[in-house]
Amino acid sequence: MSEEKRTEIGEIGEFGLIDQLAEKVRYYHGETVKGIGDDAAVYDAGDHYMLISSDMLLEGVHFDLSYMPLQHLGYKAVAVNVSDLAAMNGVPRQITVNLGLSNRFSVEAVELIYEGIRAACEAFKVDLVGGDTTTSKSGLVISVTATGAVDKDKIVYRSGAKESEILCVTGDVGAAFIGLNVLEREKQEFLGNPDMQPKLDKYPYVVGRQLRPQARMDIIHEFADLGIVPTSMIDVSDGLASEIFHLCKHSGLGAAIYEDKLPIDKEAYETAAEFSIDPNTCALNGGEDYELLFTIKQEDFEKLKNHAEIHTIGYMQAMDKGRTMVTRNNNVIELQAQGWKHF
């Protein structure tokens, strides 16, 4: 009797698993415009498209309550979903929140989580309309589903980039990963000496980027004001290099970026040096920055070239030219994606 084949999820990874499961999915309603495979699902609501995004955060996997304040956790759970809607050029409207709670959480603790959720709802102008609460035997679980809207002629997918279009990223990248390193170091020092007070005053920006990320809805509103619709877009959750790979895969292209164009915050750069980590490695592979990576047509460059929060880092090229990075020494090397792996 032959043994049934067992494939470990780690062998194919998160995206390989998603691709395999998606192959067998069938859609039964004409309103479904886009299902699995982008930052949010899209369905036809008549005069506009509705967007749906869902993310789950698990204690011990996505956050550590030894240094993650409950208010910040609530805020972050909303922000990461709003970021997915922003990546479709959409505006958030409603959220539902599902909580899995163990008996170590008090009513007051849950109120702190919802304090952060309400703060995010106010910041992003989102209505909290429901959810579910249940018992968890394996730590805190928080899952948020967000809905949003976008005009049909403004929808942006990962798949719309064209050869020679300009590759841009908002804000800066790598700081959240550096912040995580700071928090993990302070945790280890505390475990060795419980009387020690954490030394975080020196790292306000990078720690803040890890604990309380911001969805870049400001950029989405500016796109509308400037009359710009990116040709493709994704949010930077798993690392800049990984997201570039996604745009390349979905658009059927390669990409070239420039090392000296990577936007790295001064505090992040200095703190990376303190940890003896290459800042560029953090920028390319760190993840959890929740900035927007997007492509624009050449003719739109003039509208954005002086924008303080938008940086041109490269361009899209033919698939056979690969995914490359031009170093500061003008060497062309293959771009590597070593971002967050879920399995």
N, C-alpha and C positions, 0 to 999 in steps of 0.2 A: 504494500500500500504506500503510494508516494505521499510525501509530506506536502501540505499546502504551502505555496510560496508566501514568504513574508518580506515585504519591502519596508524598511525603516523610513519614516517621514524625512529624517535628516538626509537620506540619500538623494531625494529629489528637491528638498527645501520647500519653503512656504509657497513660492510662486509656481514651482513645478506641481505641487499639490493642487493649487487653485486651478492651474491650466487643465490638469487631469480631470478634476471634478466638473469644471465648466464644460468640457466636451460633451457631457451627457445631459446637460441642462437644456430643457425645451421651454419656449415661451408660448403661452396660450392666449395672450391678449395683445391686440394691436397697439395699445397705448405704450407698451414697453419699447422704448427707443434704444436704450443701452443698458445691458445687464452687467454681468461680471466682467472685470477687466480694466476699469478706469478708477478714478478717485471716488466717484459717486455713480449710482445708478440714475438713469434718466427716463422719465415717462412723460408722455404728451398730455398736457392739461388744457388743451384748446389753444388759447392765444399765447401760451408760453410753455416752457418745459419745467417740470418739477424735478428736483434732485433729492436723492436719499443716500445718506452715508451712515455707517455704523462702525463703532470701534469699542473694543473691550480692553480694560486695564486690569491686570491681575497682580495682587500683592506678591512680592517675591520674584516677579517676572518683569513687570513694567515699572514698579515703584517699590520703595523701601520706606516703611513708616517710621523708621528710626531717624530719618531726616526729612521726610516729606510731610509738611504740615497738611492737615486734612482740608483746610480752606483752599490751599494751592492745588491739591489733588482734584477737588471738585471743579475748580477753574480750568485746570489742564484737560480734564475729561471732556469738557465742552469745547475748548479751544481746538483740540486735535480734530474734532469732527467738523467744526466750522472751517478749518483749514482745508479739509477735503472738498467742501463746497466751493471755497475760494478757488481751488485748483481747476474747477469747471467754469470759472468766471461767474459764479452764482452768488446770490445773497441769501443768507440763512433766514429762516422764518420760525420754525418750531423745533423743539427737542423733546424726547422722552428719556427718562433716566431709570435704569434698572440697577438695583443694589443687591449683592449677596453679602450678608453680614453674619459674623460669628458672634457668640454670646459675650465676647470681650468688649464689644462696642456698646456704649451707652447711648441714650437718646441725645445727650448733649454732644457726643462725638458725631452722630449722624447730622445734627444741626450744623456743625462746623463744615461738614462736607457740602451741605446745601447752601451754606453761606457763600462758599466759593462758586457753586453752580449759579446762584442768583447774581453774583458779581459779574460772571461771564455773560449771563443773559443780558444784563444791563449794558455791558461793554459792546456786545455784538448785536444788540437789539433783537433778541430771540425770545420766543414764548416757551416756557416750560409747560407742557400740556399733559403730562402723565408719565407712567412707567410702572415698575413692579419692584417689590421688595421680598426677599426670601432668605432662608437660612443658608449659610455657607460653612462647611466643615474644613475648608482649606484656605482661610484668610479672606480678606476683603476683595470683592469683585465689583467693579463699576463699569457698566456698559451704557453708552449713549447712542441714540439714533437721532440724526438731525435731518430735517427737510429744508429745502431752499427752493429758489426760483431763478430762472434766467430767461431772457428773451431768446426766441428760437434762432435769431441771426447772430447771437452773441455767445452761444455755447462753445466751449473749448474742450477738446479731447486731447489725449496723449498722442494721437495718431496724425495730427494735421501738419506737422513740420515738412518743409520742402528744402531741397538742397540749396546751400548758400545763405539760408536764413540765419539771423543772428541769435545766439544763445545768451540768455540773460538770467540773472538771479537777483532776488531782492535782499536787502539787509546785509548780513554777514553770516558765515557758516563756520561750524566747528566749536562755537562757544558752549553749546549745550553739553557736548561731550567733555569738554574741559571742566565744566561745572560739575559734571558727574564724578570726575576724577577727584576734584576737591572734596566733595561730600563723602566719597568713599574713603578717602584718606583720613578725614576727620572722624569718621565712624570707627575706623580701625584704631586710631589713637585713643578714642573714648573707651573702646572695649579694653584696651590695655591699661587705661587709667581713668576710671569713672569720675574722678574729681576734676578732670580736665574740662575746661570750657572750649567749645569749638572756636577756631580762629577763622571766621568767615568775612570779617570786615574788609579784608584786602581784596575780596573777590565778588563784589556785589553784582557785577554784570553777568559773569559766567554762571554763577549760582542761580541768579534770577532766570537766566535762559533755560536752565534745566528744570527748575521748580515751577515756573509760571510762564510758559511760552505764550506767544501772541500769534493768533491767526492774522494774516496780512490782508484783512478786509479793506484797510486804507488804500492799498494798491489797486484793489478791484474797483473801488469808487473812482480812483484817479484814472484808471483805464477808460471808464465811462466818460469822464470829463474831457479827456484828451482825444476821444474818438478812436481808441485803439482796441482791437480784438486780437490777442495773441493767436498764433497759428497752432500752437500746442502748449500744454502746461501740465505741471505736476507739483505737488508740494514736497518739500525736502524732509521726509520723516526717517528714512533708512540710510541716509548719507547721499551727498551730492553726486558722487560717481554712480551709485546705484540708480539714482533717478535719471541721470543722463542716459544710462543703459536702457531704462524703460522707454524714454522718448525715442531713442534710436530703434528699439525693437518694434514699437507700435507704429512708427513712421517709416520703417524700412530703410533707415539711413545710418550713416556713421556720424561722428562728431569730432571736432578738434577744439580743445580748450588750451588756455595759456596759464601756466603756473603763476606768472606775475599778475594776473588779473583776478586771482581768487580773493574775494573780500574777507579779510580776517580782522576782527576787532583787536585793538592794541592790548587790552587786558587779556584776551584769549591768547594772543601771540606770546606775551610775556609769561603767562601761567603755563603754557605748553612747554616753554623753555625750562621753567622751574621743575617740571615733571620729566624733563629730558625726552619729550615727545615732539616729533616733527609737526609743526602747525599745519602744514599742507596735508598731512595724513589725517589730522583731525577734521580739516575742512572738507576733504573728499569722502571720508568714511565714517565720520562721527555720528551723524544722524540726530534726530529730534530738534532740529533747528526750526522746522515748520515755516521756512521761507518758501517763496515761489520760484520755481525754475520754469522758464518759458522761452519760446522762440517768437521772433517778430520778423515781419517783412523788412527788407532793406529800406524801403521808403518811410517806415515808421521810426527809423533810428533818430532822425532829427527831433522828434517829439520827446524822446527820452534821454538824449545824450547828456543832458545836464542835470538829470534827476539824481539827487543825493542818495536815494535808497534803491536805485536800480543800477546794476553793474553788468556790462557786457563782458562775457568771459570766453567767448569763442563763436563757433558757427557750425552748422550742420553740413555734412559732406556725404559723398556717395558711400554706400555701404562697403564697397570693396576697398575704400581707403581706411576703413576701420574706425576705432574709437581711440583717439590719441591725445597726448598732452605735450605741448611745446614747453620745455623747461626754460629756466632763466638763462641757461647757456645755449639756448636755441637748438637743443637736441630734441628729436621727436621720439617719444616713448609710448608704449601701449598703455592706455588708461586701465587701471585695475579698480574693480569694485569689491571692497571688503567690508561693506557696511553691516548693519544689524542683521543677524540671522535668527529667525524665530524658532527654528528647530535644530 
